[in-house]
Amino acid sequence: MRVYEEITPNNNVMKFVCDETLTQGGVEFDKESTATESPLAQVLLTIPFIQKIFITANFVAIEKIDAVDWADVTEDLKEIINEHLEENAILAPMKKAPISIYAEMTPNPAAMKFVSNSMLAPEIIEIKSREKAAGVPLAVAIYKEYPFVEEVFIVDNYVSLTKNETEDWSLWAMDVRSFITNYLQAGGPVFDEFYEFTTEAPEHVVVKSAEEFSSVEQQIKAILDEYVQPAVANDGGNIELIEFDEETRTAKMLLQGACSGCPSSTATLKNGIEGILKQMMPDVVDNVEAVNG
């Protein structure tokens, strides 16, 4: 067997790690995909409980429905993936698709979002300083080329960069766009094969796993995922629940990417998220605050 499973923070997502690199980029499939570029995905998507498939680096990430337990299906999935790996049929041979990147402004004047036509990372990569860029070659290259960049945030199909006050994005956005495009087109990796995705938080903050959340915290996270995350992701950032203080009825959030340091983040927290939680969880949540605001 050349495949082993690896759990992720998302209970419905399992990584199946292979003993060789599958692709330098990343590709995602769901039930509406034809998946012509992946014989493996074509087979897996016929299985009713599988919702999405993400293939990148040396692993296949599978998202299932809630009703199915991983313990009941993991071995069968490993067998299927192993068979395709042996037959070199995880991904079909294909011409290299051209990489395109476009620059997009965010509500944070210090942050610019660079959106790709291909997936870059299956989980959040947040780098708060160049000293912490090890394991993420794309970030290392950006820091080397552009000294004014202070923070790098990568997830899904975009890179969000936060600059210092020495430069203006109006002068640099197109240059950075071209740099990222050329880097990816040349086959440059986004992150190393064995990179560990972790959440960077202030030293005094303990980041819980999804399994450690209380029932109230799980409800809050579900509301955030459905009503908040799509909007903040569109703005190049992320807002993550850290904990809920039942005594003060306060939901504490971590601001990431373009949301971190954004002048409008306080208004988003108070007028947006706090209002939604008060409406949907009356007499439970009274306040929302940022642990790194």
C-alpha positions in Angstrom: 0.0 0.0 0.0 1.5 3.3 -1.1 -1.3 5.5 0.4 -2.0 6.4 4.0 -4.7 8.5 5.6 -4.2 11.8 7.5 -6.9 13.6 9.5 -7.5 17.3 9.0 -9.1 20.0 11.3 -12.3 19.5 9.2 -14.2 16.4 10.3 -15.6 15.9 6.9 -12.2 16.1 5.1 -9.6 13.4 5.0 -6.2 13.5 3.3 -4.9 10.5 1.5 -1.2 10.9 1.3 0.8 9.1 -1.5 4.5 8.2 -1.7 5.1 10.4 -4.7 4.3 13.9 -5.8 1.1 14.0 -7.9 1.2 17.5 -9.2 2.9 20.9 -8.6 -0.4 22.7 -8.8 -3.8 21.9 -7.4 -7.1 20.9 -8.9 -10.6 20.6 -7.3 -13.6 18.5 -8.4 -17.2 18.4 -7.2 -20.4 16.6 -8.2 -20.9 19.0 -11.1 -17.4 18.4 -12.5 -16.8 16.3 -15.6 -13.3 15.5 -14.1 -11.9 14.6 -17.5 -8.4 15.5 -16.2 -8.6 12.9 -13.4 -9.5 9.2 -13.9 -9.4 8.9 -10.1 -11.9 11.8 -9.5 -14.2 10.3 -12.1 -14.4 7.1 -10.1 -14.6 8.8 -6.7 -17.4 11.2 -7.7 -19.7 8.3 -8.5 -19.7 7.4 -4.8 -22.8 9.1 -3.2 -21.2 10.2 0.0 -18.3 12.1 -1.6 -18.9 15.8 -2.2 -15.5 17.2 -3.3 -12.0 16.1 -4.2 -8.9 18.2 -4.1 -5.6 16.9 -5.6 -2.3 18.7 -4.9 1.3 18.1 -4.0 1.4 14.4 -2.8 -2.1 14.0 -1.5 -5.8 13.6 -2.4 -8.2 15.4 0.0 -11.7 14.0 0.0 -14.8 15.8 1.5 -17.7 13.6 2.6 -21.2 14.2 3.8 -22.0 14.3 7.6 -23.9 11.0 7.6 -20.9 8.8 6.8 -18.2 7.8 9.3 -14.6 7.8 8.0 -14.0 4.5 9.9 -16.4 2.8 7.6 -15.0 3.9 4.3 -11.3 4.8 4.7 -9.9 1.5 3.8 -12.0 1.2 0.6 -11.0 4.7 -0.5 -7.3 3.9 0.1 -7.6 0.8 -2.1 -9.1 2.9 -4.9 -6.5 5.6 -4.7 -3.7 3.1 -4.4 -4.9 1.3 -7.6 -4.9 4.5 -9.5 -1.5 5.5 -8.1 -0.1 2.1 -9.3 -1.6 2.7 -12.7 -0.4 6.3 -12.9 -4.0 7.3 -13.3 -4.5 9.9 -10.5 -4.4 12.6 -13.1 -4.5 12.2 -16.8 -1.6 13.5 -18.9 -2.6 16.9 -20.1 -1.2 20.1 -21.5 0.0 22.6 -19.0 -2.8 25.1 -18.6 -1.7 28.7 -18.8 -1.7 30.5 -15.4 -3.6 33.8 -15.2 -3.6 36.1 -12.2 -5.6 39.3 -11.7 -5.2 41.9 -9.0 -8.1 42.9 -6.8 -8.4 45.7 -4.2 -9.6 44.9 -0.7 -11.3 47.1 2.0 -7.9 47.2 3.6 -5.8 49.8 1.8 -2.6 48.0 2.8 -3.7 44.7 1.3 -4.0 43.6 -2.3 -5.5 40.3 -3.4 -4.1 38.3 -6.4 -6.5 35.8 -7.7 -5.4 32.7 -9.8 -7.4 30.6 -12.2 -6.1 27.5 -10.4 -6.2 26.3 -6.8 -3.1 27.3 -4.7 -3.7 25.8 -1.3 -6.3 23.6 0.3 -6.0 25.2 3.7 -5.0 28.7 5.0 -1.3 29.7 4.9 -0.7 32.8 6.9 2.8 34.2 7.2 3.2 37.3 9.4 6.9 38.0 8.7 9.6 36.9 6.3 11.4 35.1 9.0 8.4 32.6 9.2 8.2 31.9 5.4 10.2 28.6 5.5 8.2 25.9 3.9 6.3 28.2 1.5 8.5 28.9 -1.5 6.1 31.3 -3.1 6.1 33.5 0.0 9.9 33.3 0.2 10.1 34.4 -3.4 7.7 37.3 -2.8 9.5 38.5 0.3 12.8 38.4 -1.6 11.5 40.3 -4.6 9.4 42.9 -2.7 10.9 44.1 0.6 7.8 46.2 1.3 5.6 43.2 1.7 5.0 42.4 5.4 2.4 39.6 5.4 1.4 36.8 3.0 -2.0 35.0 3.2 -2.7 32.1 0.8 -5.8 30.0 0.5 -8.0 28.5 -2.2 -7.1 30.3 -5.4 -5.7 33.6 -4.2 -2.8 35.3 -2.5 -3.4 38.3 -0.3 -0.4 40.5 0.4 -0.1 43.2 3.1 2.5 46.0 2.6 4.1 48.5 4.8 3.7 52.3 4.4 6.8 52.8 2.2 5.1 51.9 -1.1 1.7 52.3 -2.8 -0.1 49.4 -4.5 -1.0 51.6 -7.4 2.7 51.5 -8.4 3.3 47.9 -7.7 0.1 45.8 -8.2 0.7 45.0 -11.9 4.4 44.2 -11.3 3.5 41.8 -8.4 0.8 40.2 -10.6 3.3 39.5 -13.3 5.8 38.1 -10.8 3.3 35.6 -9.3 2.1 34.6 -12.8 5.6 33.9 -14.0 6.5 32.0 -10.8 3.5 29.7 -11.1 3.8 29.3 -14.8 7.4 28.1 -14.4 6.2 25.4 -12.0 7.3 27.1 -8.8 5.7 25.3 -5.8 3.3 27.2 -3.5 4.2 25.2 -0.4 6.6 22.3 0.4 5.4 18.7 0.2 5.4 18.2 4.0 4.3 21.7 5.0 2.2 21.7 8.1 -0.8 24.0 7.9 -1.1 25.9 11.3 -3.0 28.9 12.5 -0.8 31.7 13.7 -2.3 33.6 16.7 -1.0 35.9 19.4 1.0 34.1 22.1 -1.7 34.4 24.7 -4.4 32.9 22.5 -5.0 29.1 22.4 -6.4 27.9 19.1 -8.8 25.1 19.5 -9.5 22.3 17.1 -13.0 21.8 15.8 -13.3 18.8 18.1 -12.7 20.9 21.1 -15.5 23.4 20.4 -18.4 23.5 22.8 -21.9 23.1 21.3 -22.4 26.9 21.3 -19.0 27.4 19.6 -20.0 24.9 17.0 -23.2 26.8 16.3 -21.3 30.1 16.0 -18.7 28.5 13.7 -21.5 27.1 11.5 -23.1 30.6 11.2 -19.7 32.2 10.4 -19.0 29.5 7.7 -22.4 30.1 6.0 -23.0 33.8 6.4 -19.6 35.5 7.0 -16.7 33.6 5.4 -17.8 33.9 1.8 -17.9 37.7 2.1 -14.6 38.1 4.0 -12.9 35.6 1.6 -14.0 37.7 -1.3 -12.2 40.6 0.4 -9.0 38.6 0.8 -9.2 37.7 4.4 -10.6 35.3 7.0 -12.3 35.6 10.4 -11.9 32.6 12.6 -13.7 31.8 15.8 -11.2 31.3 18.7 -13.6 30.8 21.6 -16.9 31.8 23.2 -16.8 33.2 26.7 -20.1 32.1 28.3 -19.7 34.4 31.3 -19.4 37.6 29.2 -21.3 36.2 26.3 -18.5 37.2 24.0 -17.4 35.5 20.8 -13.7 36.0 20.3 -12.4 36.1 16.7 -9.0 36.0 15.0 -8.6 38.3 12.0 -6.5 36.9 9.2 -5.2 38.1 5.8 -6.7 41.4 4.6 -9.0 41.5 7.6 -6.0 41.9 10.0 -5.3 45.5 10.5 -8.1 46.6 8.2 -9.6 49.9 9.3 -13.1 48.6 8.6 -12.7 45.4 10.5 -14.1 46.8 13.7 -17.3 47.9 11.9 -17.5 44.4 10.3 -17.2 42.7 13.7 -19.7 45.0 15.4 -22.2 45.9 12.8 -22.0 42.7 10.8 -21.0 39.6 12.6 -22.2 40.7 16.1 -25.6 41.7 14.6 -25.9 38.3 12.8 -25.1 36.3 15.9 -27.4 38.4 18.1 -30.2 37.8 15.6 -29.6 34.1 15.1 -28.6 33.3 18.7 -30.6 35.7 20.9 -29.9 35.6 24.6 -26.7 33.7 23.9 -24.2 36.1 22.2 -24.0 39.7 23.3 -20.5 40.8 22.0 -17.9 40.0 19.4 -14.3 41.1 19.7 -11.0 40.4 17.9 -8.2 38.8 19.9 -5.7 40.5 17.5 -7.7 43.7 16.7 
